[in-house]
Amino acid sequence: MAETSSYDVIVIGGGPGGYVAAIRAAQLGQKVAVVEREALGGVCLNWGCIPTKSLLRNSELASILTNEAKEFGFSFENLKLDYAVAHKRSRQVSDRLVKGIGFLFKKNGVTHIQGTATLTGPQQVRVEPSGQLLDARSIIIATGARPRSLPGMTIDGRKIITSREALELTSIPKRLVVVGAGAIGMEFAYVFRAYGAEVTVIEMLPHVLPLEDDETAAEVAKAFKKQGIKTLVNTRTEGVDLTADGVTVRVKDGASGAEQAIAADVVLVAIGVAPNSGGLGLEAAGVQVDKRGFIPVDEFMRTNVPGVYAVGDVTGKLLLAHVASAQGIVAAETIADHETRPIRDADYAFMPRCTYCKPQVASLGYTEAQAREKGYEIKIGKFPFVANGKALGLNEKEGFVKIIADAKYGEILGAHLVGPEVTELLPELALAHTWELTTEEIARTVHAHPTLSEALMEAAHAVMGTAIHM
């Protein structure tokens, strides 16, 4: 007979939603176990956010050394870019953070169980291959999502790959086609181009970064063209044919109907993800999923079954690591009957969104088009980094800060930043929106000089027509 252990909370999945939920629940006095079939940290720490940011840093330095060295007064006779070293460093960074989660589990008394969890009911989980049974008053499903492919396109892990296989490469393909111009596709396009690959990005929607504001997307497309990255928008991928030395990608222009074939060594498919909700025993527990397989939750992360919660990508709300973590905290605090701040559907639009290619992109809230569609009377303030002293000193002149504000009250409806380190600038605007600060209050807040953050202050002034340095 299988051994049975009892807990207050069982978390299925140790990614940024699951491990944060576990730690917060333990802080609130709950006895917690986390079941994870692979490595703690999930996709984010092991095969996503963290290793890519390490590679992006390497790529930024590579780009500076190869393209901007003369401007800084540097010269090289035999500059060598060793991608294998960059890859090794990315794994070291990931490994360090993964070990850190293990330390935090021990510190907070969270039990880590290696294995695959299946619900046998709303309060019980079976772990394979051990067969161990776990009982709990509450269960949090945090199983995340996996990359999906196009119909008829089989991921073989060698010539047709996803982001996970891309992070395992220790050398750069000479020719790369990226299918999908969202954040993942654009980041990898930048990384591989910085190390010398010939890169083509294919997007079936009208512009790259299709979820971003039109002006932001246009600025990035312009920068990518300058970097030598070819982008084909409004273009559908019809199929991929394997060849002796690589692949041939067949595409079709959405406007003209013209077809072309693109030869490459590798195709990176970055068109989105599918939830990891199959095989979990959700039916046995009575947990509902939508037609796409995502698990619907309310503002407290409760599913339709009392005592069963879901957080992170598997909910389909907004598939970002920091959103998963925020959801995990809400779920843990709700389970412990602790005061919390629920996340309502309307809140997801104002979660920070970041893309770490160069130039970086950061945004929250509505695009200009969305704000107008919703019937708002708006004012827009925009300030270019070419007029910012710190940006000029960094030799990072591309991009701007764009703030969309309600014309009547001055509250922020959207913010769209493209340029140097803008992902680090966004929290000020996120805080301002959360606490209903106006653009005037941002403008009147003294910002240190010279800093990139002055562009926020100037854009806020520009909303009111009073920008000083423009």
C-alpha positions as MATLAB code, in Angstrom:
seq = 'MAETSSYDVIVIGGGPGGYVAAIRAAQLGQKVAVVEREALGGVCLNWGCIPTKSLLRNSELASILTNEAKEFGFSFENLKLDYAVAHKRSRQVSDRLVKGIGFLFKKNGVTHIQGTATLTGPQQVRVEPSGQLLDARSIIIATGARPRSLPGMTIDGRKIITSREALELTSIPKRLVVVGAGAIGMEFAYVFRAYGAEVTVIEMLPHVLPLEDDETAAEVAKAFKKQGIKTLVNTRTEGVDLTADGVTVRVKDGASGAEQAIAADVVLVAIGVAPNSGGLGLEAAGVQVDKRGFIPVDEFMRTNVPGVYAVGDVTGKLLLAHVASAQGIVAAETIADHETRPIRDADYAFMPRCTYCKPQVASLGYTEAQAREKGYEIKIGKFPFVANGKALGLNEKEGFVKIIADAKYGEILGAHLVGPEVTELLPELALAHTWELTTEEIARTVHAHPTLSEALMEAAHAVMGTAIHM';
ca = [
       0.000    0.000    0.000;
       1.365    3.418   -1.028;
       2.630    5.722    1.696;
       0.386    8.745    2.365;
       1.672   12.096    3.644;
      -0.505   14.996    4.685;
       0.033   18.701    4.059;
      -1.918   21.909    4.278;
      -0.939   22.873    0.722;
       0.390   20.857   -2.195;
       1.822   22.821   -5.117;
       2.155   21.028   -8.441;
       4.984   22.716  -10.332;
       8.076   24.535   -9.085;
       8.236   27.440  -11.527;
       7.889   31.137  -10.654;
       4.207   30.683   -9.837;
       4.576   27.484   -7.854;
       7.715   28.112   -5.847;
       6.615   31.647   -4.874;
       3.202   30.331   -3.808;
       4.903   27.636   -1.724;
       7.239   30.029    0.050;
       4.452   32.517    0.783;
       2.181   29.754    2.101;
       4.973   28.496    4.358;
       5.562   32.028    5.635;
       1.900   32.049    6.656;
       2.250   28.898    8.736;
       1.144   26.308    6.214;
       2.761   22.883    5.847;
       3.716   22.836    2.180;
       4.992   20.358   -0.387;
       6.019   21.114   -3.957;
       5.982   18.369   -6.572;
       8.213   19.146   -9.560;
       9.079   16.634  -12.293;
      12.116   18.493  -13.611;
      14.141   21.330  -12.057;
      12.993   23.911   -9.521;
      12.499   27.292  -11.164;
      10.573   25.849  -14.087;
      10.949   27.194  -17.604;
      11.757   30.704  -16.389;
      14.940   29.934  -14.491;
      16.079   26.912  -16.486;
      15.024   27.348  -20.117;
      13.563   30.831  -20.458;
      13.805   34.210  -18.762;
      17.086   33.826  -16.916;
      19.409   32.071  -19.386;
      18.162   34.252  -22.253;
      18.958   37.418  -20.317;
      22.473   36.163  -19.761;
      22.837   35.472  -23.483;
      21.347   38.860  -24.313;
      23.973   40.562  -22.171;
      26.700   38.683  -24.012;
      25.098   39.636  -27.316;
      24.931   43.285  -26.337;
      28.651   43.299  -25.593;
      29.372   41.424  -28.819;
      27.378   43.987  -30.786;
      29.199   46.891  -29.146;
      32.607   45.363  -29.817;
      31.877   44.532  -33.445;
      29.790   47.541  -34.454;
      30.552   50.434  -32.091;
      34.132   49.888  -30.970;
      35.545   52.754  -33.045;
      33.075   55.213  -31.534;
      34.415   54.313  -28.095;
      38.032   54.409  -29.222;
      38.607   50.644  -29.195;
      40.313   48.655  -31.943;
      40.992   44.942  -32.356;
      43.081   42.915  -34.745;
      41.741   39.464  -33.922;
      38.462   39.814  -32.036;
      36.989   36.384  -31.328;
      33.393   35.857  -30.207;
      33.061   32.478  -28.486;
      29.378   31.598  -28.171;
      30.180   28.408  -26.286;
      31.499   30.534  -23.416;
      28.345   32.676  -23.513;
      26.244   29.507  -23.327;
      28.287   28.162  -20.412;
      27.844   31.432  -18.519;
      24.080   31.327  -19.090;
      23.914   27.855  -17.548;
      25.985   28.962  -14.561;
      23.606   31.848  -13.920;
      20.587   29.531  -14.116;
      22.171   26.886  -11.895;
      22.984   29.451   -9.227;
      19.395   30.689   -9.043;
      17.945   27.170   -9.080;
      20.145   26.244   -6.120;
      18.916   29.418   -4.454;
      15.331   28.181   -4.606;
      16.384   24.957   -2.934;
      17.966   27.032   -0.162;
      14.779   29.107    0.220;
      12.714   25.920    0.483;
      14.904   24.665    3.317;
      14.821   28.062    5.007;
      11.018   28.149    4.929;
      10.397   24.471    5.613;
       8.952   23.637    2.194;
       9.189   19.969    1.201;
      10.435   19.375   -2.341;
       9.280   16.118   -3.937;
      10.778   15.074   -7.277;
       8.253   13.390   -9.546;
       5.143   13.734  -11.667;
       1.939   14.611   -9.845;
      -1.559   13.458  -10.771;
      -4.734   14.496   -8.989;
      -6.781   11.548   -7.753;
      -9.376   13.879   -6.279;
      -9.754   17.479   -5.087;
      -7.595   16.834   -2.024;
      -5.168   14.117   -3.054;
      -2.200   13.750   -5.375;
      -0.294   10.675   -6.524;
       3.409   11.101   -7.295;
       5.076    8.893   -9.882;
       7.210    6.906  -10.184;
       7.213    6.388   -6.406;
       3.445    5.964   -6.116;
       3.459    8.168   -3.000;
       0.090    9.674   -2.073;
      -0.188   13.226   -0.738;
      -3.262   14.623    0.980;
      -3.914   18.340    1.426;
      -6.666   20.763    2.274;
      -5.636   22.888   -0.715;
      -3.886   22.183   -4.002;
      -2.271   24.782   -6.260;
      -1.762   23.803   -9.904;
       1.257   25.637  -11.328;
       2.269   23.402  -14.226;
       2.967   26.189  -16.730;
       2.963   25.817  -20.492;
       5.106   24.465  -23.330;
       6.005   25.832  -26.773;
       3.589   24.925  -29.527;
       4.197   24.395  -33.199;
       2.368   25.039  -36.453;
       0.154   22.312  -37.917;
       2.219   19.885  -39.954;
       5.515   21.167  -38.531;
       7.254   18.629  -36.322;
       9.794   19.863  -33.791;
      12.800   17.585  -34.176;
      15.106   19.458  -31.799;
      17.851   19.797  -34.435;
      16.691   21.627  -37.558;
      13.271   22.667  -36.282;
      13.555   23.878  -32.704;
      11.784   25.810  -29.959;
      13.244   28.222  -27.447;
      14.226   25.330  -25.199;
      16.451   23.714  -27.824;
      17.761   27.157  -28.798;
      19.091   27.557  -25.274;
      20.941   24.258  -25.570;
      22.896   25.318  -28.662;
      26.603   25.845  -28.035;
      27.313   27.245  -31.480;
      25.492   29.671  -33.758;
      23.817   28.499  -36.971;
      24.918   30.456  -40.032;
      21.342   30.946  -41.233;
      18.361   31.163  -38.889;
      14.665   31.654  -39.596;
      12.515   32.704  -36.636;
       8.786   32.029  -36.985;
       6.982   34.473  -34.720;
       7.935   38.057  -33.885;
       6.749   38.141  -30.298;
       9.097   38.698  -27.370;
      10.756   35.259  -27.551;
      11.309   35.353  -31.287;
      12.699   38.885  -31.277;
      15.062   38.202  -28.389;
      16.574   35.142  -30.049;
      16.794   36.966  -33.381;
      18.901   39.641  -31.686;
      21.114   37.113  -29.872;
      21.966   35.073  -32.940;
      22.447   38.101  -35.181;
      24.859   39.676  -32.695;
      27.011   36.565  -33.062;
      26.966   36.754  -36.848;
      24.023   34.629  -37.974;
      21.968   35.593  -41.007;
      18.513   36.021  -39.456;
      15.033   36.286  -40.966;
      11.972   36.833  -38.772;
       8.533   35.861  -40.081;
       5.336   37.265  -38.575;
       1.829   36.686  -39.940;
       0.404   39.821  -38.299;
       0.940   43.369  -39.651;
       3.975   44.256  -37.526;
       6.646   42.764  -35.289;
       5.800   42.618  -31.582;
       2.110   42.451  -32.567;
       0.835   43.036  -29.028;
       2.765   46.289  -28.680;
       1.866   49.817  -29.733;
       2.322   50.474  -33.458;
       4.971   53.168  -32.930;
       6.975   50.947  -30.604;
       6.926   48.079  -33.078;
       7.988   50.366  -35.913;
      10.977   51.627  -33.897;
      12.161   48.079  -33.203;
      11.676   47.042  -36.825;
      13.802   50.002  -37.903;
      16.533   49.047  -35.441;
      16.483   45.422  -36.566;
      16.857   46.473  -40.196;
      19.895   48.538  -39.214;
      21.330   45.487  -37.446;
      20.882   43.402  -40.586;
      17.909   41.342  -39.402;
      15.312   40.789  -42.121;
      11.674   40.927  -40.994;
       8.756   39.689  -43.085;
       5.431   40.826  -41.636;
       1.923   40.005  -42.835;
       3.550   36.778  -43.990;
       2.268   33.285  -43.335;
       4.530   30.267  -42.891;
       3.146   27.619  -45.227;
       5.536   24.821  -44.327;
       9.068   23.676  -43.635;
      10.910   21.118  -45.726;
      13.998   19.346  -44.450;
      16.993   19.373  -46.770;
      20.389   17.687  -46.705;
      22.080   20.722  -45.164;
      19.201   22.415  -43.333;
      15.651   23.457  -44.060;
      13.588   25.368  -46.579;
      10.842   27.565  -45.146;
       7.927   28.235  -47.488;
       6.135   31.531  -46.846;
       3.289   33.476  -48.436;
       2.780   37.241  -48.424;
      -0.622   38.083  -46.958;
      -1.206   41.086  -49.217;
       0.078   40.015  -52.623;
      -0.148   36.273  -52.253;
       3.436   35.990  -53.503;
       5.295   32.912  -52.297;
       8.970   32.437  -51.599;
      11.292   29.824  -50.140;
      13.913   30.724  -47.554;
      16.892   28.434  -47.016;
      18.256   28.131  -43.496;
      20.224   25.849  -41.242;
      17.721   26.034  -38.394;
      14.122   27.179  -37.873;
      13.160   28.516  -34.453;
       9.407   28.264  -33.855;
       8.236   30.949  -31.417;
       4.500   31.276  -32.013;
       3.178   30.852  -28.490;
       2.516   28.121  -25.964;
       0.011   25.458  -24.956;
      -0.937   24.796  -21.319;
       0.437   21.817  -19.410;
      -2.988   20.713  -18.205;
      -3.223   17.278  -19.784;
      -2.512   14.164  -17.756;
      -2.942   15.966  -14.440;
      -6.107   14.136  -13.420;
      -8.172   17.310  -13.579;
     -11.217   15.246  -14.533;
     -10.890   13.142  -11.388;
     -10.909   16.320   -9.321;
     -13.707   17.935  -11.344;
     -11.536   20.879  -12.410;
     -12.804   22.589  -15.557;
     -10.621   23.706  -18.461;
     -11.530   25.933  -21.395;
     -11.480   24.810  -25.026;
      -7.763   25.645  -25.287;
      -6.898   23.627  -22.188;
      -6.283   26.562  -19.845;
      -7.727   26.472  -16.317;
     -10.113   29.361  -15.590;
      -9.627   31.061  -12.219;
     -11.244   33.938  -10.360;
      -9.500   36.961   -8.861;
      -8.269   34.829   -5.936;
      -6.923   32.070   -8.261;
      -9.726   29.691   -7.271;
     -10.852   27.130   -9.837;
     -14.418   25.826  -10.011;
     -13.533   23.219   -7.351;
     -13.287   24.430   -3.728;
      -9.762   23.996   -2.412;
      -8.156   23.723   -5.860;
      -6.276   26.756   -7.173;
      -4.282   27.473  -10.332;
      -1.584   30.055  -11.039;
       0.759   30.996  -13.846;
       0.731   30.145  -17.522;
      -1.683   27.246  -17.080;
      -4.417   29.812  -16.302;
      -3.948   31.559  -19.653;
      -4.367   35.000  -18.087;
      -1.067   36.673  -19.006;
       1.794   34.315  -19.654;
       4.648   36.088  -17.876;
       6.796   34.911  -14.968;
       6.159   37.944  -12.770;
       2.411   37.556  -13.265;
       2.682   33.923  -12.179;
       4.517   34.992   -9.026;
       1.899   37.631   -8.224;
      -0.847   35.052   -8.705;
       1.033   32.614   -6.476;
       1.114   35.088   -3.622;
      -2.622   35.776   -3.966;
      -3.414   32.058   -3.958;
      -1.245   31.388   -0.889;
      -2.702   34.298    1.056;
      -6.248   33.285    0.143;
      -5.625   29.723    1.319;
      -4.211   31.005    4.626;
      -7.169   33.372    5.044;
      -4.717   36.272    5.021;
      -5.500   39.711    3.667;
      -4.546   39.857    0.000;
      -4.867   42.011   -3.109;
      -6.959   40.127   -5.682;
      -6.040   40.279   -9.356;
      -9.117   41.050  -11.414;
      -9.370   40.533  -15.158;
      -8.986   44.260  -15.820;
      -5.689   44.285  -13.880;
      -3.873   42.047  -16.354;
      -3.804   44.753  -19.027;
      -1.690   46.877  -16.678;
       0.849   44.211  -15.768;
       4.376   45.088  -16.964;
       5.326   43.624  -20.354;
       8.979   43.465  -21.402;
      11.052   42.420  -24.399;
      14.812   42.388  -23.915;
      16.148   42.673  -27.448;
      18.028   45.814  -28.434;
      16.431   48.281  -28.245;
      14.495   47.027  -25.247;
      10.707   47.324  -25.119;
       8.565   47.841  -22.029;
       4.879   48.600  -21.767;
       1.750   48.485  -19.676;
      -1.877   49.338  -20.226;
      -3.556   50.163  -23.506;
      -1.984   50.949  -26.833;
      -3.034   54.222  -28.424;
      -5.444   52.355  -30.707;
      -6.963   50.395  -27.818;
      -7.486   53.518  -25.713;
      -9.337   55.211  -28.555;
     -11.413   52.083  -29.229;
     -12.496   52.081  -25.583;
     -13.824   55.607  -25.998;
     -11.287   57.492  -23.913;
     -10.413   61.069  -24.698;
      -6.647   60.893  -24.503;
      -3.535   63.023  -24.364;
      -0.176   61.689  -25.457;
       3.264   62.693  -24.255;
       6.342   61.462  -26.068;
      10.026   62.081  -25.431;
      12.932   60.705  -27.498;
      16.090   59.276  -25.966;
      18.163   61.213  -28.482;
      17.404   64.247  -26.300;
      18.418   62.493  -23.070;
      21.944   63.177  -21.825;
      22.486   59.781  -20.173;
      21.329   57.964  -23.314;
      23.772   59.948  -25.429;
      26.581   59.143  -23.020;
      25.717   55.454  -23.334;
      25.587   55.790  -27.121;
      22.020   54.439  -26.926;
      20.060   57.028  -28.875;
      17.267   54.873  -30.315;
      13.744   54.965  -28.953;
      11.399   57.023  -26.843;
       8.986   57.094  -23.930;
       5.322   57.416  -24.830;
       2.658   57.988  -22.177;
      -1.056   57.800  -22.938;
      -3.152   59.615  -20.363;
      -6.825   60.253  -19.744;
      -7.458   63.814  -20.941;
      -9.879   64.605  -18.121;
      -8.096   63.201  -15.065;
      -4.506   62.782  -16.211;
      -4.294   59.158  -15.076;
      -2.115   56.771  -17.076;
      -3.982   54.595  -19.567;
      -0.883   53.189  -21.213;
       2.875   53.526  -21.377;
       5.117   52.367  -24.191;
       8.876   52.563  -23.902;
      11.515   51.542  -26.394;
      15.201   52.209  -25.859;
      18.083   51.668  -23.412;
      17.211   49.702  -20.264;
      13.546   50.698  -20.469;
      12.561   47.474  -18.726;
      14.155   49.006  -15.620;
      12.217   52.264  -16.054;
       8.735   50.728  -16.256;
       8.142   50.130  -12.497;
       7.784   53.859  -11.843;
       4.882   54.009  -14.265;
       3.408   50.760  -12.932;
       3.463   52.210   -9.421;
       1.923   55.443  -10.671;
      -0.931   53.569  -12.314;
      -1.538   51.330   -9.297;
      -1.936   54.304   -6.986;
      -3.767   56.468   -9.554;
      -1.072   59.116   -9.810;
      -1.426   61.612  -12.623;
       1.088   62.617  -15.265;
       1.390   65.987  -13.523;
       2.487   64.257  -10.316;
       5.116   62.303  -12.271;
       6.282   65.471  -14.003;
       6.576   67.313  -10.684;
       8.616   64.508   -9.123;
      12.269   65.510   -9.261;
      14.309   62.963  -11.209;
      18.081   62.764  -10.815;
      20.207   64.163  -13.623;
      21.603   62.718  -15.754;
      19.514   59.545  -15.796;
      17.446   57.655  -18.313;
      14.470   58.094  -15.988;
      14.357   61.781  -16.877;
      12.712   60.667  -20.113;
       9.710   59.578  -18.039;
       9.491   62.996  -16.423;
       9.796   64.738  -19.799;
       7.127   62.502  -21.387;
       4.830   63.289  -18.459;
       5.474   66.999  -19.034;
       4.782   66.448  -22.750;
       1.306   65.095  -21.954;
       0.519   68.574  -20.645;
       2.388   70.310  -23.464;
       5.185   71.502  -21.189;
       8.191   69.319  -22.054;
      11.341   71.277  -21.280;
      13.991   69.621  -23.439;
      12.033   69.125  -26.616;
];
